[in-house]
Amino acid sequence: MKLELSIDSKPLTIEIDDVIAGLLAARLNLPAGVNQEVLLAGYLSEKGEPWTLDEDHMRRRVLRRLILDIADPALVIKHLMADK
């Protein structure tokens, strides 16, 4: 999933796997059927602030935050069980 972030009014494009996007959506309790790309991009844009250094640094910073948000074994199991 390609996400267009806006951190301190600066654009940043990141690409995340659909499974990772699903885990973050589960963490945020996003309802099914909504445009999750927009909501996930807004969440990650907010969590990525403030803009420091360059795009590569910001991309790594956002991805580290993403890992911290989904690094919960119970969340992974919940997401996997939702498909059944």
Phi and psi restraints in degrees (range 20) as a CNS / XPLOR table:
assign (resid 1 and name C) (resid 2 and name N)
       (resid 2 and name CA) (resid 2 and name C) 1.0 -95.6 20.0 2
assign (resid 2 and name N) (resid 2 and name CA)
       (resid 2 and name C) (resid 3 and name N) 1.0 126.3 20.0 2
assign (resid 2 and name C) (resid 3 and name N)
       (resid 3 and name CA) (resid 3 and name C) 1.0 -117.6 20.0 2
assign (resid 3 and name N) (resid 3 and name CA)
       (resid 3 and name C) (resid 4 and name N) 1.0 136.4 20.0 2
assign (resid 3 and name C) (resid 4 and name N)
       (resid 4 and name CA) (resid 4 and name C) 1.0 -102.7 20.0 2
assign (resid 4 and name N) (resid 4 and name CA)
       (resid 4 and name C) (resid 5 and name N) 1.0 105.4 20.0 2
assign (resid 4 and name C) (resid 5 and name N)
       (resid 5 and name CA) (resid 5 and name C) 1.0 -92.8 20.0 2
assign (resid 5 and name N) (resid 5 and name CA)
       (resid 5 and name C) (resid 6 and name N) 1.0 159.5 20.0 2
assign (resid 5 and name C) (resid 6 and name N)
       (resid 6 and name CA) (resid 6 and name C) 1.0 -134.5 20.0 2
assign (resid 6 and name N) (resid 6 and name CA)
       (resid 6 and name C) (resid 7 and name N) 1.0 102.0 20.0 2
assign (resid 6 and name C) (resid 7 and name N)
       (resid 7 and name CA) (resid 7 and name C) 1.0 -109.6 20.0 2
assign (resid 7 and name N) (resid 7 and name CA)
       (resid 7 and name C) (resid 8 and name N) 1.0 117.2 20.0 2
assign (resid 7 and name C) (resid 8 and name N)
       (resid 8 and name CA) (resid 8 and name C) 1.0 50.5 20.0 2
assign (resid 8 and name N) (resid 8 and name CA)
       (resid 8 and name C) (resid 9 and name N) 1.0 44.5 20.0 2
assign (resid 8 and name C) (resid 9 and name N)
       (resid 9 and name CA) (resid 9 and name C) 1.0 66.6 20.0 2
assign (resid 9 and name N) (resid 9 and name CA)
       (resid 9 and name C) (resid 10 and name N) 1.0 13.0 20.0 2
assign (resid 9 and name C) (resid 10 and name N)
       (resid 10 and name CA) (resid 10 and name C) 1.0 -108.3 20.0 2
assign (resid 10 and name N) (resid 10 and name CA)
       (resid 10 and name C) (resid 11 and name N) 1.0 132.8 20.0 2
assign (resid 10 and name C) (resid 11 and name N)
       (resid 11 and name CA) (resid 11 and name C) 1.0 -76.3 20.0 2
assign (resid 11 and name N) (resid 11 and name CA)
       (resid 11 and name C) (resid 12 and name N) 1.0 145.0 20.0 2
assign (resid 11 and name C) (resid 12 and name N)
       (resid 12 and name CA) (resid 12 and name C) 1.0 -147.2 20.0 2
assign (resid 12 and name N) (resid 12 and name CA)
       (resid 12 and name C) (resid 13 and name N) 1.0 123.1 20.0 2
assign (resid 12 and name C) (resid 13 and name N)
       (resid 13 and name CA) (resid 13 and name C) 1.0 -100.2 20.0 2
assign (resid 13 and name N) (resid 13 and name CA)
       (resid 13 and name C) (resid 14 and name N) 1.0 129.7 20.0 2
assign (resid 13 and name C) (resid 14 and name N)
       (resid 14 and name CA) (resid 14 and name C) 1.0 -129.5 20.0 2
assign (resid 14 and name N) (resid 14 and name CA)
       (resid 14 and name C) (resid 15 and name N) 1.0 155.9 20.0 2
assign (resid 14 and name C) (resid 15 and name N)
       (resid 15 and name CA) (resid 15 and name C) 1.0 -124.4 20.0 2
assign (resid 15 and name N) (resid 15 and name CA)
       (resid 15 and name C) (resid 16 and name N) 1.0 127.9 20.0 2
assign (resid 15 and name C) (resid 16 and name N)
       (resid 16 and name CA) (resid 16 and name C) 1.0 -126.7 20.0 2
assign (resid 16 and name N) (resid 16 and name CA)
       (resid 16 and name C) (resid 17 and name N) 1.0 153.3 20.0 2
assign (resid 16 and name C) (resid 17 and name N)
       (resid 17 and name CA) (resid 17 and name C) 1.0 -66.4 20.0 2
assign (resid 17 and name N) (resid 17 and name CA)
       (resid 17 and name C) (resid 18 and name N) 1.0 150.2 20.0 2
assign (resid 17 and name C) (resid 18 and name N)
       (resid 18 and name CA) (resid 18 and name C) 1.0 -62.6 20.0 2
assign (resid 18 and name N) (resid 18 and name CA)
       (resid 18 and name C) (resid 19 and name N) 1.0 -33.4 20.0 2
assign (resid 18 and name C) (resid 19 and name N)
       (resid 19 and name CA) (resid 19 and name C) 1.0 -66.0 20.0 2
assign (resid 19 and name N) (resid 19 and name CA)
       (resid 19 and name C) (resid 20 and name N) 1.0 -42.6 20.0 2
assign (resid 19 and name C) (resid 20 and name N)
       (resid 20 and name CA) (resid 20 and name C) 1.0 -63.5 20.0 2
assign (resid 20 and name N) (resid 20 and name CA)
       (resid 20 and name C) (resid 21 and name N) 1.0 -42.3 20.0 2
assign (resid 20 and name C) (resid 21 and name N)
       (resid 21 and name CA) (resid 21 and name C) 1.0 -61.9 20.0 2
assign (resid 21 and name N) (resid 21 and name CA)
       (resid 21 and name C) (resid 22 and name N) 1.0 -40.1 20.0 2
assign (resid 21 and name C) (resid 22 and name N)
       (resid 22 and name CA) (resid 22 and name C) 1.0 -65.0 20.0 2
assign (resid 22 and name N) (resid 22 and name CA)
       (resid 22 and name C) (resid 23 and name N) 1.0 -39.0 20.0 2
assign (resid 22 and name C) (resid 23 and name N)
       (resid 23 and name CA) (resid 23 and name C) 1.0 -65.1 20.0 2
assign (resid 23 and name N) (resid 23 and name CA)
       (resid 23 and name C) (resid 24 and name N) 1.0 -42.0 20.0 2
assign (resid 23 and name C) (resid 24 and name N)
       (resid 24 and name CA) (resid 24 and name C) 1.0 -66.8 20.0 2
assign (resid 24 and name N) (resid 24 and name CA)
       (resid 24 and name C) (resid 25 and name N) 1.0 -39.5 20.0 2
assign (resid 24 and name C) (resid 25 and name N)
       (resid 25 and name CA) (resid 25 and name C) 1.0 -61.8 20.0 2
assign (resid 25 and name N) (resid 25 and name CA)
       (resid 25 and name C) (resid 26 and name N) 1.0 -38.6 20.0 2
assign (resid 25 and name C) (resid 26 and name N)
       (resid 26 and name CA) (resid 26 and name C) 1.0 -66.7 20.0 2
assign (resid 26 and name N) (resid 26 and name CA)
       (resid 26 and name C) (resid 27 and name N) 1.0 -40.0 20.0 2
assign (resid 26 and name C) (resid 27 and name N)
       (resid 27 and name CA) (resid 27 and name C) 1.0 -61.5 20.0 2
assign (resid 27 and name N) (resid 27 and name CA)
       (resid 27 and name C) (resid 28 and name N) 1.0 -38.0 20.0 2
assign (resid 27 and name C) (resid 28 and name N)
       (resid 28 and name CA) (resid 28 and name C) 1.0 -87.9 20.0 2
assign (resid 28 and name N) (resid 28 and name CA)
       (resid 28 and name C) (resid 29 and name N) 1.0 -0.1 20.0 2
assign (resid 28 and name C) (resid 29 and name N)
       (resid 29 and name CA) (resid 29 and name C) 1.0 54.8 20.0 2
assign (resid 29 and name N) (resid 29 and name CA)
       (resid 29 and name C) (resid 30 and name N) 1.0 42.9 20.0 2
assign (resid 29 and name C) (resid 30 and name N)
       (resid 30 and name CA) (resid 30 and name C) 1.0 -73.1 20.0 2
assign (resid 30 and name N) (resid 30 and name CA)
       (resid 30 and name C) (resid 31 and name N) 1.0 136.3 20.0 2
assign (resid 30 and name C) (resid 31 and name N)
       (resid 31 and name CA) (resid 31 and name C) 1.0 -69.4 20.0 2
assign (resid 31 and name N) (resid 31 and name CA)
       (resid 31 and name C) (resid 32 and name N) 1.0 149.0 20.0 2
assign (resid 31 and name C) (resid 32 and name N)
       (resid 32 and name CA) (resid 32 and name C) 1.0 -68.9 20.0 2
assign (resid 32 and name N) (resid 32 and name CA)
       (resid 32 and name C) (resid 33 and name N) 1.0 149.0 20.0 2
assign (resid 32 and name C) (resid 33 and name N)
       (resid 33 and name CA) (resid 33 and name C) 1.0 87.4 20.0 2
assign (resid 33 and name N) (resid 33 and name CA)
       (resid 33 and name C) (resid 34 and name N) 1.0 -1.2 20.0 2
assign (resid 33 and name C) (resid 34 and name N)
       (resid 34 and name CA) (resid 34 and name C) 1.0 -96.3 20.0 2
assign (resid 34 and name N) (resid 34 and name CA)
       (resid 34 and name C) (resid 35 and name N) 1.0 163.7 20.0 2
assign (resid 34 and name C) (resid 35 and name N)
       (resid 35 and name CA) (resid 35 and name C) 1.0 -74.3 20.0 2
assign (resid 35 and name N) (resid 35 and name CA)
       (resid 35 and name C) (resid 36 and name N) 1.0 91.7 20.0 2
assign (resid 35 and name C) (resid 36 and name N)
       (resid 36 and name CA) (resid 36 and name C) 1.0 -68.8 20.0 2
assign (resid 36 and name N) (resid 36 and name CA)
       (resid 36 and name C) (resid 37 and name N) 1.0 -27.1 20.0 2
assign (resid 36 and name C) (resid 37 and name N)
       (resid 37 and name CA) (resid 37 and name C) 1.0 -58.9 20.0 2
assign (resid 37 and name N) (resid 37 and name CA)
       (resid 37 and name C) (resid 38 and name N) 1.0 -45.1 20.0 2
assign (resid 37 and name C) (resid 38 and name N)
       (resid 38 and name CA) (resid 38 and name C) 1.0 -65.6 20.0 2
assign (resid 38 and name N) (resid 38 and name CA)
       (resid 38 and name C) (resid 39 and name N) 1.0 -45.4 20.0 2
assign (resid 38 and name C) (resid 39 and name N)
       (resid 39 and name CA) (resid 39 and name C) 1.0 -66.5 20.0 2
assign (resid 39 and name N) (resid 39 and name CA)
       (resid 39 and name C) (resid 40 and name N) 1.0 -41.6 20.0 2
assign (resid 39 and name C) (resid 40 and name N)
       (resid 40 and name CA) (resid 40 and name C) 1.0 -66.6 20.0 2
assign (resid 40 and name N) (resid 40 and name CA)
       (resid 40 and name C) (resid 41 and name N) 1.0 -40.8 20.0 2
assign (resid 40 and name C) (resid 41 and name N)
       (resid 41 and name CA) (resid 41 and name C) 1.0 -62.9 20.0 2
assign (resid 41 and name N) (resid 41 and name CA)
       (resid 41 and name C) (resid 42 and name N) 1.0 -41.9 20.0 2
assign (resid 41 and name C) (resid 42 and name N)
       (resid 42 and name CA) (resid 42 and name C) 1.0 -63.2 20.0 2
assign (resid 42 and name N) (resid 42 and name CA)
       (resid 42 and name C) (resid 43 and name N) 1.0 -43.3 20.0 2
assign (resid 42 and name C) (resid 43 and name N)
       (resid 43 and name CA) (resid 43 and name C) 1.0 -63.1 20.0 2
assign (resid 43 and name N) (resid 43 and name CA)
       (resid 43 and name C) (resid 44 and name N) 1.0 -49.1 20.0 2
assign (resid 43 and name C) (resid 44 and name N)
       (resid 44 and name CA) (resid 44 and name C) 1.0 -68.4 20.0 2
assign (resid 44 and name N) (resid 44 and name CA)
       (resid 44 and name C) (resid 45 and name N) 1.0 -31.4 20.0 2
assign (resid 44 and name C) (resid 45 and name N)
       (resid 45 and name CA) (resid 45 and name C) 1.0 -63.0 20.0 2
assign (resid 45 and name N) (resid 45 and name CA)
       (resid 45 and name C) (resid 46 and name N) 1.0 -44.3 20.0 2
assign (resid 45 and name C) (resid 46 and name N)
       (resid 46 and name CA) (resid 46 and name C) 1.0 -66.0 20.0 2
assign (resid 46 and name N) (resid 46 and name CA)
       (resid 46 and name C) (resid 47 and name N) 1.0 -42.3 20.0 2
assign (resid 46 and name C) (resid 47 and name N)
       (resid 47 and name CA) (resid 47 and name C) 1.0 -73.9 20.0 2
assign (resid 47 and name N) (resid 47 and name CA)
       (resid 47 and name C) (resid 48 and name N) 1.0 -18.7 20.0 2
assign (resid 47 and name C) (resid 48 and name N)
       (resid 48 and name CA) (resid 48 and name C) 1.0 -83.1 20.0 2
assign (resid 48 and name N) (resid 48 and name CA)
       (resid 48 and name C) (resid 49 and name N) 1.0 -12.2 20.0 2
assign (resid 48 and name C) (resid 49 and name N)
       (resid 49 and name CA) (resid 49 and name C) 1.0 -67.8 20.0 2
assign (resid 49 and name N) (resid 49 and name CA)
       (resid 49 and name C) (resid 50 and name N) 1.0 152.0 20.0 2
assign (resid 49 and name C) (resid 50 and name N)
       (resid 50 and name CA) (resid 50 and name C) 1.0 -85.0 20.0 2
assign (resid 50 and name N) (resid 50 and name CA)
       (resid 50 and name C) (resid 51 and name N) 1.0 160.1 20.0 2
assign (resid 50 and name C) (resid 51 and name N)
       (resid 51 and name CA) (resid 51 and name C) 1.0 -70.9 20.0 2
assign (resid 51 and name N) (resid 51 and name CA)
       (resid 51 and name C) (resid 52 and name N) 1.0 126.1 20.0 2
assign (resid 51 and name C) (resid 52 and name N)
       (resid 52 and name CA) (resid 52 and name C) 1.0 -134.6 20.0 2
assign (resid 52 and name N) (resid 52 and name CA)
       (resid 52 and name C) (resid 53 and name N) 1.0 149.1 20.0 2
assign (resid 52 and name C) (resid 53 and name N)
       (resid 53 and name CA) (resid 53 and name C) 1.0 56.9 20.0 2
assign (resid 53 and name N) (resid 53 and name CA)
       (resid 53 and name C) (resid 54 and name N) 1.0 -131.6 20.0 2
assign (resid 53 and name C) (resid 54 and name N)
       (resid 54 and name CA) (resid 54 and name C) 1.0 -115.8 20.0 2
assign (resid 54 and name N) (resid 54 and name CA)
       (resid 54 and name C) (resid 55 and name N) 1.0 -177.9 20.0 2
assign (resid 54 and name C) (resid 55 and name N)
       (resid 55 and name CA) (resid 55 and name C) 1.0 -61.7 20.0 2
assign (resid 55 and name N) (resid 55 and name CA)
       (resid 55 and name C) (resid 56 and name N) 1.0 -41.1 20.0 2
assign (resid 55 and name C) (resid 56 and name N)
       (resid 56 and name CA) (resid 56 and name C) 1.0 -61.6 20.0 2
assign (resid 56 and name N) (resid 56 and name CA)
       (resid 56 and name C) (resid 57 and name N) 1.0 -43.1 20.0 2
assign (resid 56 and name C) (resid 57 and name N)
       (resid 57 and name CA) (resid 57 and name C) 1.0 -61.6 20.0 2
assign (resid 57 and name N) (resid 57 and name CA)
       (resid 57 and name C) (resid 58 and name N) 1.0 -43.7 20.0 2
assign (resid 57 and name C) (resid 58 and name N)
       (resid 58 and name CA) (resid 58 and name C) 1.0 -66.8 20.0 2
assign (resid 58 and name N) (resid 58 and name CA)
       (resid 58 and name C) (resid 59 and name N) 1.0 -39.3 20.0 2
assign (resid 58 and name C) (resid 59 and name N)
       (resid 59 and name CA) (resid 59 and name C) 1.0 -61.2 20.0 2
assign (resid 59 and name N) (resid 59 and name CA)
       (resid 59 and name C) (resid 60 and name N) 1.0 -45.5 20.0 2
assign (resid 59 and name C) (resid 60 and name N)
       (resid 60 and name CA) (resid 60 and name C) 1.0 -63.8 20.0 2
assign (resid 60 and name N) (resid 60 and name CA)
       (resid 60 and name C) (resid 61 and name N) 1.0 -39.2 20.0 2
assign (resid 60 and name C) (resid 61 and name N)
       (resid 61 and name CA) (resid 61 and name C) 1.0 -62.8 20.0 2
assign (resid 61 and name N) (resid 61 and name CA)
       (resid 61 and name C) (resid 62 and name N) 1.0 -45.0 20.0 2
assign (resid 61 and name C) (resid 62 and name N)
       (resid 62 and name CA) (resid 62 and name C) 1.0 -65.4 20.0 2
assign (resid 62 and name N) (resid 62 and name CA)
       (resid 62 and name C) (resid 63 and name N) 1.0 -42.0 20.0 2
assign (resid 62 and name C) (resid 63 and name N)
       (resid 63 and name CA) (resid 63 and name C) 1.0 -67.0 20.0 2
assign (resid 63 and name N) (resid 63 and name CA)
       (resid 63 and name C) (resid 64 and name N) 1.0 -35.6 20.0 2
assign (resid 63 and name C) (resid 64 and name N)
       (resid 64 and name CA) (resid 64 and name C) 1.0 -62.9 20.0 2
assign (resid 64 and name N) (resid 64 and name CA)
       (resid 64 and name C) (resid 65 and name N) 1.0 -42.5 20.0 2
assign (resid 64 and name C) (resid 65 and name N)
       (resid 65 and name CA) (resid 65 and name C) 1.0 -62.8 20.0 2
assign (resid 65 and name N) (resid 65 and name CA)
       (resid 65 and name C) (resid 66 and name N) 1.0 -40.6 20.0 2
assign (resid 65 and name C) (resid 66 and name N)
       (resid 66 and name CA) (resid 66 and name C) 1.0 -60.7 20.0 2
assign (resid 66 and name N) (resid 66 and name CA)
       (resid 66 and name C) (resid 67 and name N) 1.0 -43.9 20.0 2
assign (resid 66 and name C) (resid 67 and name N)
       (resid 67 and name CA) (resid 67 and name C) 1.0 -61.6 20.0 2
assign (resid 67 and name N) (resid 67 and name CA)
       (resid 67 and name C) (resid 68 and name N) 1.0 -44.6 20.0 2
assign (resid 67 and name C) (resid 68 and name N)
       (resid 68 and name CA) (resid 68 and name C) 1.0 -62.7 20.0 2
assign (resid 68 and name N) (resid 68 and name CA)
       (resid 68 and name C) (resid 69 and name N) 1.0 -35.0 20.0 2
assign (resid 68 and name C) (resid 69 and name N)
       (resid 69 and name CA) (resid 69 and name C) 1.0 -70.7 20.0 2
assign (resid 69 and name N) (resid 69 and name CA)
       (resid 69 and name C) (resid 70 and name N) 1.0 -30.0 20.0 2
assign (resid 69 and name C) (resid 70 and name N)
       (resid 70 and name CA) (resid 70 and name C) 1.0 -108.1 20.0 2
assign (resid 70 and name N) (resid 70 and name CA)
       (resid 70 and name C) (resid 71 and name N) 1.0 1.9 20.0 2
assign (resid 70 and name C) (resid 71 and name N)
       (resid 71 and name CA) (resid 71 and name C) 1.0 -80.3 20.0 2
assign (resid 71 and name N) (resid 71 and name CA)
       (resid 71 and name C) (resid 72 and name N) 1.0 61.0 20.0 2
assign (resid 71 and name C) (resid 72 and name N)
       (resid 72 and name CA) (resid 72 and name C) 1.0 -133.1 20.0 2
assign (resid 72 and name N) (resid 72 and name CA)
       (resid 72 and name C) (resid 73 and name N) 1.0 112.0 20.0 2
assign (resid 72 and name C) (resid 73 and name N)
       (resid 73 and name CA) (resid 73 and name C) 1.0 -56.1 20.0 2
assign (resid 73 and name N) (resid 73 and name CA)
       (resid 73 and name C) (resid 74 and name N) 1.0 -37.9 20.0 2
assign (resid 73 and name C) (resid 74 and name N)
       (resid 74 and name CA) (resid 74 and name C) 1.0 -63.1 20.0 2
assign (resid 74 and name N) (resid 74 and name CA)
       (resid 74 and name C) (resid 75 and name N) 1.0 -37.8 20.0 2
assign (resid 74 and name C) (resid 75 and name N)
       (resid 75 and name CA) (resid 75 and name C) 1.0 -65.6 20.0 2
assign (resid 75 and name N) (resid 75 and name CA)
       (resid 75 and name C) (resid 76 and name N) 1.0 -42.9 20.0 2
assign (resid 75 and name C) (resid 76 and name N)
       (resid 76 and name CA) (resid 76 and name C) 1.0 -60.7 20.0 2
assign (resid 76 and name N) (resid 76 and name CA)
       (resid 76 and name C) (resid 77 and name N) 1.0 -46.7 20.0 2
assign (resid 76 and name C) (resid 77 and name N)
       (resid 77 and name CA) (resid 77 and name C) 1.0 -62.5 20.0 2
assign (resid 77 and name N) (resid 77 and name CA)
       (resid 77 and name C) (resid 78 and name N) 1.0 -43.2 20.0 2
assign (resid 77 and name C) (resid 78 and name N)
       (resid 78 and name CA) (resid 78 and name C) 1.0 -59.6 20.0 2
assign (resid 78 and name N) (resid 78 and name CA)
       (resid 78 and name C) (resid 79 and name N) 1.0 -43.5 20.0 2
assign (resid 78 and name C) (resid 79 and name N)
       (resid 79 and name CA) (resid 79 and name C) 1.0 -65.9 20.0 2
assign (resid 79 and name N) (resid 79 and name CA)
       (resid 79 and name C) (resid 80 and name N) 1.0 -42.9 20.0 2
assign (resid 79 and name C) (resid 80 and name N)
       (resid 80 and name CA) (resid 80 and name C) 1.0 -67.7 20.0 2
assign (resid 80 and name N) (resid 80 and name CA)
       (resid 80 and name C) (resid 81 and name N) 1.0 -35.8 20.0 2
assign (resid 80 and name C) (resid 81 and name N)
       (resid 81 and name CA) (resid 81 and name C) 1.0 -75.0 20.0 2
assign (resid 81 and name N) (resid 81 and name CA)
       (resid 81 and name C) (resid 82 and name N) 1.0 -22.2 20.0 2
assign (resid 81 and name C) (resid 82 and name N)
       (resid 82 and name CA) (resid 82 and name C) 1.0 -67.4 20.0 2
assign (resid 82 and name N) (resid 82 and name CA)
       (resid 82 and name C) (resid 83 and name N) 1.0 -24.9 20.0 2
assign (resid 82 and name C) (resid 83 and name N)
       (resid 83 and name CA) (resid 83 and name C) 1.0 -75.8 20.0 2
assign (resid 83 and name N) (resid 83 and name CA)
       (resid 83 and name C) (resid 84 and name N) 1.0 -16.2 20.0 2
